[in-house]
Amino acid sequence: MTLEFEWQTGNTPGEMQDALREFAEILEEELLNEFEDLMETLRKRVQGLAPVDTGKLKSSYEEDVEKLTGEIEGTVETDVEYAPFQEFLEYGKSHLGPAFEGAKPLLETHVEKAWERAVREVS
């Protein structure tokens, strides 16, 4: 049995695949931009909640965003040796946890923005 099929209207499957590939590339770029903004916001929140004696800890925080295979990784970090003691010990002042916990809704907002811009660009 032989079956022949002729595409009558709309985009061909190949054109749809090309459009999806283009969308994925654009979405990845938009997500990368949004994560950079999000990590900057998180760094500022961490700095705002960080305990201040000399200001060394507060000013030492930096953000970074890396594009890895199939994912985007964002970090807010410091190299100040006493930072873990401030965050986790009883006498310290937790600031990373509260900053990140309060930012969960921001993540959703940034992802939605990236999605909407990618859809608009491909449409």
C-alpha positions as CSV (number, residue, x, y, z in Angstrom):
1,M,0.0,0.0,0.0
2,T,1.3,3.4,-0.9
3,L,0.1,6.6,0.5
4,E,0.8,10.0,-1.1
5,F,0.3,13.2,0.8
6,E,0.4,16.8,-0.6
7,W,0.6,19.8,1.7
8,Q,-2.3,22.1,0.8
9,T,-2.2,25.2,3.0
10,G,-0.2,26.8,5.8
11,N,3.4,26.2,6.6
12,T,5.0,22.9,5.7
13,P,6.4,20.7,8.5
14,G,9.9,21.8,7.5
15,E,8.9,25.4,7.8
16,M,7.4,24.8,11.1
17,Q,10.5,23.1,12.4
18,D,12.6,26.0,11.2
19,A,10.3,28.4,13.0
20,L,10.5,26.4,16.2
21,R,14.3,26.3,16.0
22,E,14.3,30.1,15.5
23,F,12.0,30.5,18.5
24,A,14.2,28.3,20.7
25,E,17.3,30.4,19.8
26,I,15.5,33.7,20.4
27,L,14.0,32.4,23.7
28,E,17.4,31.3,24.9
29,E,18.8,34.8,24.2
30,E,15.8,36.5,25.9
31,L,16.1,34.2,28.9
32,L,19.8,35.0,29.2
33,N,19.1,38.7,29.2
34,E,16.3,38.3,31.8
35,F,18.6,36.2,34.0
36,E,21.2,38.9,33.9
37,D,18.7,41.4,35.1
38,L,17.4,39.0,37.7
39,M,20.8,38.3,39.1
40,E,21.6,42.0,39.4
41,T,18.3,42.5,41.3
42,L,19.1,39.6,43.6
43,R,22.6,40.9,44.2
44,K,21.2,44.3,45.2
45,R,18.6,42.5,47.5
46,V,21.4,40.5,49.2
47,Q,23.5,43.6,49.7
48,G,20.5,45.4,51.1
49,L,20.0,42.6,53.7
50,A,23.7,42.0,54.4
51,P,24.9,42.9,57.9
52,V,27.2,45.9,58.0
53,D,30.1,46.4,60.3
54,T,32.9,47.5,58.0
55,G,30.9,47.1,54.7
56,K,33.3,44.6,53.3
57,L,30.8,41.8,53.1
58,K,28.1,44.0,51.6
59,S,30.3,45.4,48.9
60,S,31.9,42.1,48.0
61,Y,28.8,40.4,46.5
62,E,28.9,39.9,42.7
63,E,26.5,38.3,40.3
64,D,27.2,36.1,37.3
65,V,25.2,34.4,34.6
66,E,26.5,31.5,32.6
67,K,25.0,29.8,29.6
68,L,25.6,26.1,29.9
69,T,24.4,23.2,27.7
70,G,20.7,23.3,27.8
71,E,20.5,25.6,30.9
72,I,21.3,29.0,32.3
73,E,23.0,29.3,35.7
74,G,22.9,32.4,37.8
75,T,24.9,33.1,40.9
76,V,25.3,35.7,43.6
77,E,28.5,35.1,45.5
78,T,31.2,36.5,47.7
79,D,34.7,35.5,48.5
80,V,34.6,37.0,52.0
81,E,35.7,34.2,54.4
82,Y,33.2,35.0,57.1
83,A,30.1,35.1,54.9
84,P,29.0,31.5,55.7
85,F,29.1,32.3,59.4
86,Q,26.9,35.3,58.9
87,E,24.4,33.3,56.9
88,F,24.2,30.1,58.9
89,L,25.4,30.5,62.5
90,E,23.1,31.6,65.3
91,Y,24.9,34.8,66.0
92,G,24.9,35.8,62.3
93,K,22.3,37.5,60.2
94,S,20.9,35.4,57.4
95,H,20.6,37.5,54.2
96,L,21.1,35.3,51.2
97,G,18.2,33.0,52.0
98,P,15.7,35.8,52.6
99,A,16.8,37.6,49.5
100,F,16.4,34.6,47.3
101,E,13.1,33.5,49.0
102,G,11.5,36.8,48.4
103,A,12.6,36.8,44.8
104,K,10.8,33.7,43.7
105,P,7.9,35.7,42.1
106,L,10.5,37.7,40.2
107,L,11.8,34.6,38.5
108,E,8.4,33.8,37.1
109,T,8.0,37.4,35.9
110,H,11.4,37.4,34.1
111,V,10.7,34.1,32.4
112,E,7.2,35.3,31.2
113,K,8.8,38.5,29.8
114,A,11.4,36.4,27.9
115,W,8.7,34.1,26.5
116,E,6.4,37.0,25.4
117,R,9.3,38.8,23.6
118,A,10.4,35.6,21.9
119,V,6.8,34.9,20.7
120,R,6.4,38.5,19.4
121,E,9.7,38.3,17.6
122,V,8.9,35.1,15.8
123,S,5.3,36.0,15.0
